[in-house]
């Protein structure tokens, strides 16, 4: 319970950062911001997959 209480706000903050970078990169045509946004989203997807594996694993 404590782990999810720590990771959910951090994940939401990273998702918000990725969304801002994606919008700024698209508007300014800045490839670095777009790649950073995609990287952050990939890290979040991997973390979500690992977290779901541990949550759904039977004890």
Residue, then its C-alpha position, 0 to 999 in steps of 0.5 A: x500500500x505504501x509503495x503505490x502511495x508513493x509511485x502513483x503521484x510520481x507517475x502522474x507528475x511524470x505523465x504530466x511532464x511528458x504531456x507538456x514536453x509532447x505539446x511543446x515539442x510539437x508546437x516548436x518542432x523540437x525533436x529533443x522534447x519529442x524524444x524526451x516525451x516518448x522516453x518518459x512514456x516508455x519508462x512509465x509503461x514499463x513501470x506500469x507493467x511491472x507494477x501490474x505484474x506484482x499486483x495481480x500475482x497470487x500469493 
